[in-house]
C-alpha cells in the first residue's frame, strides 16, 4: 500500500466519531507519524490525524508508535556521564505564575547531578513564558548544537544544558506551525517529553510534571519506551516540576514503566510556609485581559519571562523569596526521589547550601555570592 493510500485508510478508521473510530496498532501509528515527519502528508492529513486521535483518545499503543516514529529519526548523541537527568516542563510555558524551574538545572548541577532540559521559545495552546524565553532573558548562552550541549553537561564546572527542540528533533520542530493552526493540544505535547536525543552512556532518567490524575502511568510507559531508566513524575503547578507551595502534593517514581511508587509531600516538610501556591505574578501582569491573550508572540509571555529571569538570578545570588523556595522544594524532591538524600529534609539542606555558597550561581555562569 502506498503512503497516500495508507494515510487515507488510517484517517478513515480513526476519524469516524467517538463510537465508530478504530484504534491503530503501534506499527500503524508509527508509519503514519513517520509519513508526516517526512513531509509526505499534506497539512490537512496531518492535522486530521492528530486531532482525530485526540478526539477518540489515543491508546497506549498509538502513543508508543508515534514516539517510535519521532525517536527513530533521531540518532542519540552520547553524553559521557554516568547518569543524566532530563527535566522537562510544559513546552507551552506558564501564564498563571512566575516560572522558577528554568533555574533548577543549575541548582541540581551544583548538587552533583548532570542535567538536560529542553523546550521551545513559544508553543500553543498557552503561549506562556517558557524555559527558553526565561533563560535567554537571564543571559544564558545557549549551546550551538547537541554536541555543544553534551560538552556543557560533561563540563564539571557547568554540568547542565538547555537544548531547543529544533536541535533536539528538527523534524518534529518543523510541525510547530501546524500545531499552531490546529489550535488544540495534540498528543505530541505528551510525547515530546520522552525524546531520546542526548543520552547518557550509562543511564538517563526523565523528570517531568503533570496536573491530571491519569497522566503518571502514561508518562511512565513513555519514559520506558523512550529508553529512560526511570521516571520521576511530579504533580506540579501548571503541569511543571515545582509542586504547590501551599498544599500537599505527590510525586511518582517508576523504574520499569509499569509500577508506580507514590510519595506524598508537603511544603512544611522542608520549612516552607507561603500564601501563594507559586511565585506570584507582579502587579503589572495581574490583568486577566492581558494574561488571557493566548497567541504566538504573546507580549505577556515576554514580560513574564523577563520578570522570571530577574527573580531567578536573585535566587541564585542567595536572596530569599518565592523563587528560592520553589527551587529548594523541587530540587529537594528530585534529589530525594533519585536516592541522593536519606530524607526530603536532608535534600533541602543540600539545595539551600548550594544556593547560599554560590555554587548554583557559578553553574549558571554568575559570580559567586560571596
N, C-alpha and C positions, 0 to 999 in steps of 0.2 A: 504494500500500500504506500503510495506517495505521501510526502509530508502534507500536502494540501488536502488529500483525501482523509488522512489520519486526523488532522485538525477538525475537519468538517464532522467526522464521526464522533470525535471527543465532545465537541460543542453540542451536537445533537443529544448526546447522552447526559451531559451534566446541566444543561440549560433547559430543562423541561418542567420546571416548577418544583416546589418543595416536597411533593409526594411522589412524583414520577421520575425524577432525576436518578441516574445510576452512578454509583461510585466507580472510580478508576482504580486499576491496580497500581502498585508502586512503579512498575516499569512504564506503564502508560502515562502516568503523571510526569515521570522523568522525561520521556520523549517529548511530550507536549511542551514542557518548560524549556527543553533544550532547543526546540524549534523557535521558540520565542526569543531566547537569548541569542541565537544565531542570526536573528533578524529576518527569518524566513516566514514568519507570520506577520500579517499586517496589524496595525494598531487596533482595528475593530476586533479581530480574532483574539488578540492578546488581552484586550480589555474584557471581552465577554468571558474568556477563560478564567481570569482572576475573579471577576465579580460573581460568575455563576458558581464557582467553588465556594465563595463566601456565603452566597445565598442558600446553598444546600447544606453548608457546613462541611469543611474539609475533614476527611478521615485521617487517621494516623499514617496510613499507607500513602495517601496522596501527599501529605506534608513531607514524609520521608523521601518520596520520589522527586518532588520539586527541589528539596535540599540537595539530593543527589545530583540533579542536573546542574545546579549552581556550583557545587563543590567540585564536580568533575571537570569543570572548566578552569579551575584554579590549581596551579602547581604549588603546593605548600612551600613556603620559604622557611628553612630551618633556623631556629634560634638556639644558640649554643648555651642554654641554661638548663638546669635540671627540672625546674618547674616554672611554668608560665601561667599567670592568671590573666584571663581575658575578661575584662569588666565592661559590660555593655549596658548603657542606659537607653531609654527610648530614643530612636532616631529623630522623632518629631519634636523633641525638646520639652521645655517647661513654659507654662503660662501662668499658673496659679501661685507659684512660689519662686524664690530665687534659688537656682541650682547651685549646689556645693560639690557634687560628685566629680566635676571635671578636675578638681584638685586632689581627689582621692588617690590616683595612681602615684603621684609624687610622695604622698604621705606613706603609702604602703611600700613604696620602693625604699624609703628611709627605714622601714621596719624589716627590711631584708627580703621583700618579695620582688619578683620580676613581673611587670605588668604591661599588658597591651590594652588599649581602649580604642574603639573605632566608631565611626558615625558619618554624618554629613553636615554641611553648612545649614541646610534648610530642607524640611520634608513635611509633607502633609500627612494627615489632615489638620494637625495642630499648628504647624509652622512656628514652634516656640523657640526659646533660647536653647541651642544645642551645645554639646561638648565642644565641637569645633569652633563655634562662634565665641564661646566664653574663653577658650584657650587662646585664640588669636587676639581677643581683646586684652588678654593678660600679658601679651607679648611673647607667647610661646612660639618658638621657631620650629615649625612643622617639618619633619624629615621629608626629603625629596621623594623617596620611594620606599618599597618594602625592605630593601637591603639596608637603607639608612635607618629605618625604624628598628630593624633587628640589631643593628650596631648600637643604637641608643639603649636598647634593653640589655644587651650584653655588657655595656659600659658600667663598671662598678660605681662610677660617680653619678650615673643617671638612673639606670635600672627600669625605665619605663618609656613608652612612646604612644603617641596617638597616630592612627592611620585612617585617612579618609576612604570612603567606600570606592571612589574612583581608582585608588591604588589597590585596595583590598580585593575588589571584584568588579572590574571595569564594565563587563557586560551587564551585570545587574544594575550598576550605577546608571547605565545608559537608559534604563527604564524609568528614571525619575520623572521625566516629562509626562510619560504615560500615566504614572501613578498620580500625578497632579490632576490630569484630565479626568480620571475615573473617580476622583474625589474621596470615595470611601476607602477605609483601610483594608488592603488586601492581605493575603496570607504571607506575603513577602515581609511584612512588618514583624511577624513572629519568627520567620526563618532566618532573617539576616543576622540575628544574634549568634548563630551557630556556624558561621562560615569559618573554614579552616585555611586561612591564608598564611598566617605566621603560626608556626607550631614548634613547641619545644622539642629538642632531640630526645627528651625523656617523657614528660607528661604535661599536658595542657589542660587547664581547668576553667570552666565557664562560671562567671558570676553575673547574674542579671536579676532584674526585678519584675514584679507583676502586681496587679491590682485584683483581678477577678479570680475567684477560687478555682476554676477548672484548669488554670494555666500551669501550675507546678508540674504535674505529670507530663504535660505536653512538652514543656521546656526540658525536662529531664530526659525524655526519649530523644528529642532533637539533639541534645548535647552528646548523647551516646552515638547517634547516627553521624554526627559531625566529627567524631573522633576524639572527643574530650574525655579525659579520665574520670572526671567528676563534675558535679554542678552544685552551686550554691544559689538558691532562688529566694529572693527577699521580697516580702510584701512591703513595698516602699511607696512613698508619696509620688503621685503621678506615674506610677509604674517603674520608678527608679530603684536604685540600690540603697537609698537612705530611708530608714523607717521613720514613722511619725515620732516627733519629739515630745508628744503629749499623751499618746495612747500605747497600750500593749500592742505588740506586733509579733510576727512569727517569720521564721525562715525555714527552708527545707534543704537538706543535703542528700545527694544521691551519688553513689559510686558505680551503679550498674544500669541506670536509666529506667529501672522499674521500681526499685524500693526507695521510698522517701522517708527520711528521718526528720520529724518536725520538732523545732525548738521554739519555745515561747520566750519572749524577752520584753523588757520594759525599760524606758529611758532612765527611770530611777535606779536601775541596776548598776548604772555607771555614773550616778550622781548628777543626772541631767533633769532639771525642772524648768519647763518653759510653758508659756501661754499659747504659743503658736506651734502648729504641728510641723512647720517647715520654716526656712529662712524667709521672713516676711518680705513682701514687695515694698519698695519705697512709696511714700505718699503720692508722688507724682505719677506712679504707674498703677494706682489703685482704681482708676476709672475703667469700669467694665466696658464702656463703649469703645475704648481703645484696646483693651485686652482681648475683646472678642473678635478682633479683626484677624481671621484665620485665612491668610493668603500668602503666596510666595513673597519674599522680601518684606515681610511684616515689620514695619518700623518699631513696633513694640518689642519684638524679639531682639532687635539690635540694641535698644536701650536697656533691656533686661540683661543681656549678655555683658554689656559694659558694667552695669551695677554688680553683677555676679563676680566679674573679674576683680573689681575693687575690693569686694568683701573677701574673696578667696585669697588674694595676695596678702591682705591684712591678717587673715587666719594663719597663713604660712609664716608670717612675721611674728607670730606668738600672741596676737591680740585676741581677747575673749569675744564671744558673741555667738549668734546662732550658727554661723558657718563653721566655726571651730567645733561646736557641739555636734553638728551634723557629721563632720569628718571623724571626730572621736567615736561617735556611736556606730557609724557604718564601718569604719576601719576596724574597730574592736570586734564587731560582728564577724567580719571576714576572717580576721586572724584567728578568732576562736573556732569558727566553722572549719578552718583549714588545719586545726590542731596545733597552731603555733603558740597557744597560751592555754594554761590549765583552766582558766575561767574567763568570763566576759570582763570581769573587773581587772584581772591581770592584763588582759589585752588592751583595755582602755588606758592603763598606766603606761604601756609601751607607746601607744599613739600620742598621748599627751607629752611624753618625753621628747619625741622627735619633733613635735610642733614647738616645744619650748626651747630646745637646744639648737635650733637652726638646721637640723638635718633635713627636714622636709623641704624647707626653703631652698637649701642647697641643691636638692634633687630637681627643683624647678628652675634652677639657674639663677637664684637670687642670692644676695649677700647673706651671710649668717646673721641671725638675730642679735647675737652678742659679739 
